[in-house]
Amino acid sequence: MSESRPPLPPFTHESAIQKVRIAENSWNTCDPEKVSLGYAQDSRWRNRSEFLVGRQAIVAFLQRKWVRELEYRLIKELWAFTNNRIAVRFAYEWHDDSGNWFRSYGNENWHYNDAGLMEQRHACINDLPIRNDDRKFHWDRSGPRPSDHPGLSDLGL
């Protein structure tokens, strides 16, 4: 049985928004194995200056990431889409093991195969130190961002 991750391309505005929220919810679990299931077995990534190929490399990368980036909370927003490609902008908040808070801003370009698995992910990310009082992403770490929590545009980000 082949893998499939609906919604499938070609994307509509509604299905692209749904795909973005599915990705956001998955990443907010901070579960590398679960996150990796949205990517093709031979998926290719560029994340900052790191280049990855395949699910195993993705899992290893995410394991390292979430050891460093504590109390990670992410919001993604659709920027543009066409057929089997989606562009998003995102921000996430996290702190290091010394309690220093950051908000990381970025853009991603995604390319999907016919089964709805991401074949390519290109991410550009910048980190901004913030004070604890400047944090904007407040929800229970045990689950996804609540549907009534503001998105990036609503927060003025």
NUGUTI-114394 format. One record per residue (C-alpha): residue number from 1; z negated, x negated, y negated; residue in one letter. Coordinates in pm, whole numbers. Each point is the difference from the previous one (the first is absolute). Layout:
<r><num>NUM</num><up>Z</up><east>X</east><north>Y</north><residu>a</residu></r>
...
//
This chain:
<r><num>1</num><up>0</up><east>0</east><north>0</north><residu>m</residu></r>
<r><num>2</num><up>96</up><east>-142</east><north>-338</north><residu>s</residu></r>
<r><num>3</num><up>-239</up><east>-13</east><north>-291</north><residu>e</residu></r>
<r><num>4</num><up>45</up><east>239</east><north>-290</north><residu>s</residu></r>
<r><num>5</num><up>-195</up><east>37</east><north>-327</north><residu>r</residu></r>
<r><num>6</num><up>102</up><east>314</east><north>-191</north><residu>p</residu></r>
<r><num>7</num><up>104</up><east>78</east><north>-259</north><residu>p</residu></r>
<r><num>8</num><up>331</up><east>-161</east><north>88</north><residu>l</residu></r>
<r><num>9</num><up>281</up><east>-115</east><north>-226</north><residu>p</residu></r>
<r><num>10</num><up>199</up><east>105</east><north>-186</north><residu>p</residu></r>
<r><num>11</num><up>-289</up><east>73</east><north>-234</north><residu>f</residu></r>
<r><num>12</num><up>-31</up><east>287</east><north>-242</north><residu>t</residu></r>
<r><num>13</num><up>-234</up><east>-13</east><north>-299</north><residu>h</residu></r>
<r><num>14</num><up>-259</up><east>194</east><north>200</north><residu>e</residu></r>
<r><num>15</num><up>31</up><east>-208</east><north>317</north><residu>s</residu></r>
<r><num>16</num><up>-11</up><east>-327</east><north>-199</north><residu>a</residu></r>
<r><num>17</num><up>-326</up><east>111</east><north>-166</north><residu>i</residu></r>
<r><num>18</num><up>-134</up><east>94</east><north>344</north><residu>q</residu></r>
<r><num>19</num><up>100</up><east>-341</east><north>143</north><residu>k</residu></r>
<r><num>20</num><up>-178</up><east>-178</east><north>-287</north><residu>v</residu></r>
<r><num>21</num><up>-321</up><east>199</east><north>53</north><residu>r</residu></r>
<r><num>22</num><up>10</up><east>-66</east><north>375</north><residu>i</residu></r>
<r><num>23</num><up>26</up><east>-374</east><north>-73</north><residu>a</residu></r>
<r><num>24</num><up>-284</up><east>18</east><north>-254</north><residu>e</residu></r>
<r><num>25</num><up>-226</up><east>186</east><north>243</north><residu>n</residu></r>
<r><num>26</num><up>78</up><east>-246</east><north>277</north><residu>s</residu></r>
<r><num>27</num><up>-74</up><east>-307</east><north>-214</north><residu>w</residu></r>
<r><num>28</num><up>-326</up><east>156</east><north>-122</north><residu>n</residu></r>
<r><num>29</num><up>-131</up><east>-4</east><north>358</north><residu>t</residu></r>
<r><num>30</num><up>0</up><east>-383</east><north>-16</north><residu>c</residu></r>
<r><num>31</num><up>91</up><east>12</east><north>369</north><residu>d</residu></r>
<r><num>32</num><up>271</up><east>-265</east><north>58</north><residu>p</residu></r>
<r><num>33</num><up>111</up><east>143</east><north>336</north><residu>e</residu></r>
<r><num>34</num><up>37</up><east>352</east><north>-139</north><residu>k</residu></r>
<r><num>35</num><up>184</up><east>-121</east><north>-312</north><residu>v</residu></r>
<r><num>36</num><up>241</up><east>-209</east><north>210</north><residu>s</residu></r>
<r><num>37</num><up>125</up><east>309</east><north>187</north><residu>l</residu></r>
<r><num>38</num><up>195</up><east>110</east><north>-308</north><residu>g</residu></r>
<r><num>39</num><up>215</up><east>-312</east><north>22</north><residu>y</residu></r>
<r><num>40</num><up>285</up><east>-87</east><north>234</north><residu>a</residu></r>
<r><num>41</num><up>-82</up><east>-254</east><north>273</north><residu>q</residu></r>
<r><num>42</num><up>215</up><east>-258</east><north>-180</north><residu>d</residu></r>
<r><num>43</num><up>-93</up><east>106</east><north>-354</north><residu>s</residu></r>
<r><num>44</num><up>48</up><east>-265</east><north>-270</north><residu>r</residu></r>
<r><num>45</num><up>-241</up><east>-33</east><north>-292</north><residu>w</residu></r>
<r><num>46</num><up>-33</up><east>-198</east><north>-316</north><residu>r</residu></r>
<r><num>47</num><up>-351</up><east>43</east><north>-133</north><residu>n</residu></r>
<r><num>48</num><up>-63</up><east>-212</east><north>-310</north><residu>r</residu></r>
<r><num>49</num><up>114</up><east>-343</east><north>124</north><residu>s</residu></r>
<r><num>50</num><up>-51</up><east>69</east><north>371</north><residu>e</residu></r>
<r><num>51</num><up>287</up><east>90</east><north>234</north><residu>f</residu></r>
<r><num>52</num><up>-76</up><east>187</east><north>323</north><residu>l</residu></r>
<r><num>53</num><up>209</up><east>117</east><north>295</north><residu>v</residu></r>
<r><num>54</num><up>-120</up><east>251</east><north>260</north><residu>g</residu></r>
<r><num>55</num><up>-298</up><east>223</east><north>60</north><residu>r</residu></r>
<r><num>56</num><up>-224</up><east>-275</east><north>138</north><residu>q</residu></r>
<r><num>57</num><up>45</up><east>-201</east><north>-320</north><residu>a</residu></r>
<r><num>58</num><up>-71</up><east>315</east><north>-204</north><residu>i</residu></r>
<r><num>59</num><up>-323</up><east>64</east><north>193</north><residu>v</residu></r>
<r><num>60</num><up>-115</up><east>-362</east><north>-46</north><residu>a</residu></r>
<r><num>61</num><up>83</up><east>14</east><north>-372</north><residu>f</residu></r>
<r><num>62</num><up>-192</up><east>326</east><north>-51</north><residu>l</residu></r>
<r><num>63</num><up>-300</up><east>-130</east><north>194</north><residu>q</residu></r>
<r><num>64</num><up>-19</up><east>-299</east><north>-237</north><residu>r</residu></r>
<r><num>65</num><up>57</up><east>223</east><north>-303</north><residu>k</residu></r>
<r><num>66</num><up>-283</up><east>241</east><north>70</north><residu>w</residu></r>
<r><num>67</num><up>-250</up><east>-275</east><north>75</north><residu>v</residu></r>
<r><num>68</num><up>58</up><east>-123</east><north>-358</north><residu>r</residu></r>
<r><num>69</num><up>65</up><east>330</east><north>-180</north><residu>e</residu></r>
<r><num>70</num><up>-317</up><east>205</east><north>47</north><residu>l</residu></r>
<r><num>71</num><up>-45</up><east>372</east><north>-80</north><residu>e</residu></r>
<r><num>72</num><up>378</up><east>27</east><north>-28</north><residu>y</residu></r>
<r><num>73</num><up>129</up><east>323</east><north>-156</north><residu>r</residu></r>
<r><num>74</num><up>373</up><east>52</east><north>-59</north><residu>l</residu></r>
<r><num>75</num><up>216</up><east>247</east><north>-191</north><residu>i</residu></r>
<r><num>76</num><up>380</up><east>3</east><north>41</north><residu>k</residu></r>
<r><num>77</num><up>251</up><east>193</east><north>-207</north><residu>e</residu></r>
<r><num>78</num><up>368</up><east>68</east><north>63</north><residu>l</residu></r>
<r><num>79</num><up>223</up><east>-181</east><north>-248</north><residu>w</residu></r>
<r><num>80</num><up>349</up><east>68</east><north>142</north><residu>a</residu></r>
<r><num>81</num><up>177</up><east>80</east><north>326</north><residu>f</residu></r>
<r><num>82</num><up>343</up><east>32</east><north>157</north><residu>t</residu></r>
<r><num>83</num><up>113</up><east>67</east><north>356</north><residu>n</residu></r>
<r><num>84</num><up>-216</up><east>-245</east><north>202</north><residu>n</residu></r>
<r><num>85</num><up>-166</up><east>-195</east><north>-284</north><residu>r</residu></r>
<r><num>86</num><up>-313</up><east>68</east><north>-202</north><residu>i</residu></r>
<r><num>87</num><up>-144</up><east>-190</east><north>-295</north><residu>a</residu></r>
<r><num>88</num><up>-368</up><east>40</east><north>-87</north><residu>v</residu></r>
<r><num>89</num><up>-245</up><east>-130</east><north>-249</north><residu>r</residu></r>
<r><num>90</num><up>-361</up><east>-38</east><north>99</north><residu>f</residu></r>
<r><num>91</num><up>-342</up><east>-119</east><north>-99</north><residu>a</residu></r>
<r><num>92</num><up>-303</up><east>-77</east><north>208</north><residu>y</residu></r>
<r><num>93</num><up>-357</up><east>-96</east><north>-78</north><residu>e</residu></r>
<r><num>94</num><up>-212</up><east>-238</east><north>204</north><residu>w</residu></r>
<r><num>95</num><up>-269</up><east>-263</east><north>-32</north><residu>h</residu></r>
<r><num>96</num><up>-43</up><east>-344</east><north>147</north><residu>d</residu></r>
<r><num>97</num><up>-303</up><east>-123</east><north>195</north><residu>d</residu></r>
<r><num>98</num><up>-168</up><east>-102</east><north>-329</north><residu>s</residu></r>
<r><num>99</num><up>19</up><east>355</east><north>-138</north><residu>g</residu></r>
<r><num>100</num><up>282</up><east>-72</east><north>-248</north><residu>n</residu></r>
<r><num>101</num><up>219</up><east>310</east><north>-45</north><residu>w</residu></r>
<r><num>102</num><up>378</up><east>0</east><north>-37</north><residu>f</residu></r>
<r><num>103</num><up>276</up><east>251</east><north>-52</north><residu>r</residu></r>
<r><num>104</num><up>324</up><east>-114</east><north>159</north><residu>s</residu></r>
<r><num>105</num><up>323</up><east>146</east><north>-137</north><residu>y</residu></r>
<r><num>106</num><up>333</up><east>-11</east><north>176</north><residu>g</residu></r>
<r><num>107</num><up>339</up><east>133</east><north>94</north><residu>n</residu></r>
<r><num>108</num><up>150</up><east>34</east><north>344</north><residu>e</residu></r>
<r><num>109</num><up>352</up><east>59</east><north>124</north><residu>n</residu></r>
<r><num>110</num><up>25</up><east>158</east><north>343</north><residu>w</residu></r>
<r><num>111</num><up>295</up><east>32</east><north>239</north><residu>h</residu></r>
<r><num>112</num><up>-29</up><east>239</east><north>298</north><residu>y</residu></r>
<r><num>113</num><up>188</up><east>27</east><north>327</north><residu>n</residu></r>
<r><num>114</num><up>122</up><east>334</east><north>138</north><residu>d</residu></r>
<r><num>115</num><up>-329</up><east>51</east><north>185</north><residu>a</residu></r>
<r><num>116</num><up>-199</up><east>-12</east><north>-326</north><residu>g</residu></r>
<r><num>117</num><up>-150</up><east>-343</east><north>69</north><residu>l</residu></r>
<r><num>118</num><up>2</up><east>-250</east><north>-284</north><residu>m</residu></r>
<r><num>119</num><up>235</up><east>-291</east><north>73</north><residu>e</residu></r>
<r><num>120</num><up>-53</up><east>-188</east><north>-326</north><residu>q</residu></r>
<r><num>121</num><up>-282</up><east>-16</east><north>-255</north><residu>r</residu></r>
<r><num>122</num><up>25</up><east>-209</east><north>-316</north><residu>h</residu></r>
<r><num>123</num><up>-321</up><east>-9</east><north>-207</north><residu>a</residu></r>
<r><num>124</num><up>-81</up><east>-158</east><north>-336</north><residu>c</residu></r>
<r><num>125</num><up>-370</up><east>8</east><north>-88</north><residu>i</residu></r>
<r><num>126</num><up>-219</up><east>-120</east><north>-288</north><residu>n</residu></r>
<r><num>127</num><up>-381</up><east>-5</east><north>-5</north><residu>d</residu></r>
<r><num>128</num><up>-207</up><east>89</east><north>-305</north><residu>l</residu></r>
<r><num>129</num><up>-374</up><east>-72</east><north>-8</north><residu>p</residu></r>
<r><num>130</num><up>-193</up><east>312</east><north>-104</north><residu>i</residu></r>
<r><num>131</num><up>-365</up><east>87</east><north>-57</north><residu>r</residu></r>
<r><num>132</num><up>-171</up><east>239</east><north>238</north><residu>n</residu></r>
<r><num>133</num><up>-21</up><east>248</east><north>-291</north><residu>d</residu></r>
<r><num>134</num><up>381</up><east>-10</east><north>-37</north><residu>d</residu></r>
<r><num>135</num><up>67</up><east>120</east><north>354</north><residu>r</residu></r>
<r><num>136</num><up>202</up><east>322</east><north>25</north><residu>k</residu></r>
<r><num>137</num><up>43</up><east>50</east><north>375</north><residu>f</residu></r>
<r><num>138</num><up>-309</up><east>183</east><north>120</north><residu>h</residu></r>
<r><num>139</num><up>0</up><east>175</east><north>335</north><residu>w</residu></r>
<r><num>140</num><up>-176</up><east>-27</east><north>333</north><residu>d</residu></r>
<r><num>141</num><up>118</up><east>-311</east><north>187</north><residu>r</residu></r>
<r><num>142</num><up>5</up><east>190</east><north>326</north><residu>s</residu></r>
<r><num>143</num><up>322</up><east>184</east><north>-77</north><residu>g</residu></r>
<r><num>144</num><up>318</up><east>30</east><north>-204</north><residu>p</residu></r>
<r><num>145</num><up>13</up><east>67</east><north>-373</north><residu>r</residu></r>
<r><num>146</num><up>-101</up><east>365</east><north>-50</north><residu>p</residu></r>
<r><num>147</num><up>282</up><east>231</east><north>-108</north><residu>s</residu></r>
<r><num>148</num><up>-185</up><east>76</east><north>-326</north><residu>d</residu></r>
<r><num>149</num><up>-51</up><east>-369</east><north>-92</north><residu>h</residu></r>
<r><num>150</num><up>234</up><east>-101</east><north>-286</north><residu>p</residu></r>
<r><num>151</num><up>311</up><east>-204</east><north>75</north><residu>g</residu></r>
<r><num>152</num><up>123</up><east>-304</east><north>-193</north><residu>l</residu></r>
<r><num>153</num><up>178</up><east>194</east><north>-275</north><residu>s</residu></r>
<r><num>154</num><up>-298</up><east>232</east><north>-43</north><residu>d</residu></r>
<r><num>155</num><up>-227</up><east>-304</east><north>-40</north><residu>l</residu></r>
<r><num>156</num><up>231</up><east>-158</east><north>-257</north><residu>g</residu></r>
<r><num>157</num><up>77</up><east>-292</east><north>231</north><residu>l</residu></r>
//
